[in-house]
Amino acid sequence: MLPPIFASSRRSVAAALAASLTVAGCASARLPAPEVRESARATTVYTARLSVHFAGPRGRARATVLAAFARPDSLRIEVPGPGGARVVVVAAAGRLTAVFPGERTVFEGRSTMEDVEAVLGVALTPEEIMDLLVGVPGPRIADARVTWGERYPRRVSGRLADGTSLVVKAQAIQSPETLSASAFAAPPHPGYRAIDADEAREMWARR
């Protein structure tokens, strides 16, 4: 069973997720108590609705993104579209699958920075995305800035090595005890055409 945040958009799909949080030397609008930061960083299961805006060499994008993760390596990213799912990206056990229902295509690769960049437009690994959402810095994020809520970051911004700037706002954040394995299963895609990373990047640019 999918977590509640996905219930209204089971056919929704993902595009871009990225976040940047506190790194050494970065600024923060309001630092929470140390125990709040430690609790956030210890989160093993997380769901949220994100408002994502980024701009870089591959253009600009703004989208509502539904995100979920379960440590150590399971990640799901969706971006809803007006007619249903635009893309669903799931990563687990070293594998990554991106399903594009509108185009009836599917990309299957690895949970690497390169393959994540091909389908989401940001050069981060799934583990780095998880870390950033809960306030853990990463070496590929520069000029990071974070505004904290009571338990988790509510707004994050920063810059990747390729010059891509990121702004992520988080709402409806939850930390359930567990998520069903189905939350990290790719949507059924029988008969979908397989595409490579280059075509996935071209499809991303058209979204």
Summary of the structure (lengths in Angstrom):
residues: 207
radius of gyration: 15.8
end to end distance: 28.4
largest distance: 51.4
contacts: 730
relative contact order: 0.26
helix: 21%
strand: 41%
